[in-house]
Amino acid sequence: MNTLLVRVPYADVLVDAAVVGLEAAQVEAIPWAAPVWADGAQVRVGAAVWVIESDRRRIVVDPAQAADGILRTGPDALVHQEGVAAALANAGFPRESIDTVVASHLDGIGMIAWVDGDGGWTPFFPNADVLVSRREYEAIVDDSWYRPQGSDALVALHDQGVVTLVDDRHVVTPEVAIRHTGGHSPGHQVVEVVSRDLDATLIGHLALSPLHCAIDDLGGHVDAPVAANALRELRDRRQLLVGPLWPAPGAARWSDDEMRAEVP
């Protein structure tokens, strides 16, 4: 089988280092940060949709998540979702053609749900099953301390019967599997893609930017040591790492003590 991994971009922007949990001095101290991952003290981030084609299935991972503060607020939310839908269609992946959506965790609903003019939620990908960690969902509905942005939308989709809760190891196709890591959130997962031509892991939010791979002491996680160990293990495998929030090309490999951008 020939598994393909494609990034459909929507927007790449520069943000202050603090937005991704870093300090300006940390960014400027990383010699390989610029020009791909940073510009001076600012960090490049991206809103994109990653599509995996495997075993005659189309799988989307973390579509434009963690950008709810921009993409999902006010009347512009309707404009942005139409824009992402158009970007997917223009890339040859109309949203109706997607079979499966994987949320590595919940950090905003992103383009997992479609909002109407009255604020109601329906599936953004109308023919897809949404896979979410059972640990993540149970923490959202059972624990008052964990209520990430997008929770109401996820619960609405679950009530509509389009969400499937998966356990700590879940096989999507013979070449695509979901594995629980925890660390960033109670149910945080990564998506592993292993085929004849591709060995990659979509790392969710273990690293909001490739720059995090060079920094051991990270915040922004519910269990920072677990998140750091999981990220370090993935980095040191020298396999291709894919970050949902990373700017183009959105993937890199750890080599000679730096993250080198690479197109899947």
N, C-alpha and C positions, 0 to 999 in steps of 0.2 A: 504494500500500500504506500501511496505517496501522500504524506500528511503535509499540509501547507499552513503557514502561520502568516497572517497579513494584518498590518496596522492600517486602519482607516482613520486618518487625522481629522480633527475638527478645529482645534486651536492650540497653538504653542505660544506661551507668553513668558515674560520675565516677571518674577515676584521677589519680594524681599525675602532674605534667608529665613527670617522668623516664621514665614508661612509654612515652611517645611520642617520647622523645628531646629533650625541651625542658627548659628551666629555669623555675622558678616566676616569676622576674623577667621572662623573655621573654613568658610568657603574660599577666602583669599589665600589661605595657607595650603590648599590642595593644588599642586602644580599642574595637574591634568584637568582641572575643572573647566577652564575655558579652552576653546570657544564653544564646545558642543553642549556642555552641561551648565555653564554659568557664564556671566558677563560681569566681571568685577565682583562686587559683593552680592549681586542678584543671581537667582537660580532660575534656570529654565524648567518649566513644567508644561505638560501637555494634557489636553482633553482629547481622548481618542477612543476608538472601539477596536479591540483585538478580536479577530475572527480566526478560528481554527477549522480547517476542512479536513475531516478524518472519517474514513469508513462510510462515505456517502452522507455524512452529517455535517451540518454547519453549527459551530459552537461559538458563542460570544462570551468573553470573559471581562468582567468589571467595566461595562460600557460607560465611559465618562463619569465614573463615580468620584466622590470627594469634591465635586465642583458644584454642589447644590447651592452654595451661597451665591454663585454667579448664574448658573444655568437654570435654576429652579425657583427663582424668586421674582415676583411681580409678573406683569404682562409679558415680559421678555421670555418667560419660561416657554410659552407657546411657540415663540419664534425659534428658540434654540432647539427644541425637539424636532421641529420641522426641518431645521438646518442639518441636524445629525441624520435624520431619516434621508434627506436628499444626498448627503455625503455617502451614506451606505449604498443607496441605489446607484449613484454615479460610479461607485467602485465595483459594482456587480454583485452587491450583497443586499438586496432589498429586505427590509425588516421582516416581511412575510415569509422569506426563505430560510430564516433561522430556526433550527430545531431545538437548541438548548442554550440557556443562559446560565453562566456560573458566576455567583457572587462570592468572591474570596472571603468577604465579611461584609458588614454593613457600615458604610461611612458616607451616608448620603445615598439616595436611591438612584442617582444618575439617570441613565436611559434604560433602566430596567422597567420602569413604569411610565405610562403616558398619562399626562394630566389634561383634563378638559377645562373648559372655561369656567366651570363651577367648582374647580378644585378636586374633582373626583379622579380616582386612579384606576386605570386598566392596563393590561400588559403592553409595553412598548413593542415587543415582538409577539404578535398575536397568536402565532402557531408554536411557540416555544414553551418548554418546561423550564422553570427557574429552579436551579439547584442551590440550596443554602444549607450550611452546616446546622445539624440539629442542635449542637451546643450553642451556636450563635442565636438561633431563633428562640430557644428556651430561655437563654439569658435575657433576651429582649422582653419576653412576655412574663417572665417569672421574677426577675430581679429589678428592683426599683433603681439600683445604682447604675444600671447599664441601659441607656435609652438613646442610642446614637441617632443622628439625623437620618431621616428616611424611614424610621421605624413604623410610622403610621401607614405609609405607602406599602411597605412590605407586608404588614398584617392584612391590609386590604387585599393584596394579591393572594395571600394565603387563604383568606376567606373565600376567594373566587375559585380556589382549587387549582391554581397554576403553579404553586410552589411545592417542590419535593424536598423534604428534609433528608440529608445524607449523613452517614456516619463518618468515622475518622479516615476511612479509606474507601473510595468509591470509584469504580471503573466506569468511564463514560463510553469509551471505545477501546479496542485492543491497544491503541497507541496513546490514549489520553486518560489520565487518572487524576483524581483530587485527593490531596493528603492534608490532614490536619497538622498545623504547627502550633497554634495558640500564639501567645506572646503579644501580638498587636491588639487582639481582641479575644474574647473567650473562645470563639469558634473559628478563628482565622485559619484559612487554608491556602495552599498553593496548588497550581495546576501543572502537572508534569506531562510533557510531550516527548515521547521516545519513539522514533521511527528509524527507518534505514538511513535517512538523510538528515535527521534532526534530533538533537538532544537539548531540550530547553525547559526552563521552568518559569512560569508566570508567577511572580513572587508576591502578588497582592500589595499590601502596605508594609511589608517588612522593611522596605526602603522606599520612601517617597521620592527620593532622587538617587541616582547612582552615587552621589557624593557620600551618602550614608554608609556605603560599603567600605569607606576609609576611616570611619569614626566608630569607635567601640561604645562610647557612653552616649546612648541615645534616649531621648524622651519620647513622649507621644504614644507609649504603649501601656497596656494594662499590666504587663509583666515584662519589663525591659530586658532582664537577663535572658529570658527564654527567647524573646525576639532577636536579640543580638546573637545568641548562639545559633539559632536557625539561619540567620542571614550569613553568618561567618561560614557555616558548613556549606551552604549553597555557593557562596563566592569561591571558596577554596576548591570546589570540584572543577573549576575552570570550564563549566558548561555555560551555554548561553542563558543569560538572565533577562527577563522581560518585565518591565515595570509599567503598570497601567497609567501612571502619572508621568512617566519619563518622556521628555521631548523627542522629536525625531532623531534617530530612527527608532527610538523606544526600546532598544535592546543593546546589551553590551556583554563583554566577557572580561573577567579578571585576569590580567596578564601583566607581568613585570610591575606588580604593585600599583596598577591603575585599571580603571574600567574603560575598556576600549570599545567604542561604538561599533556595532555590527548589524547589518541587515539580515534578518532571518532567511 
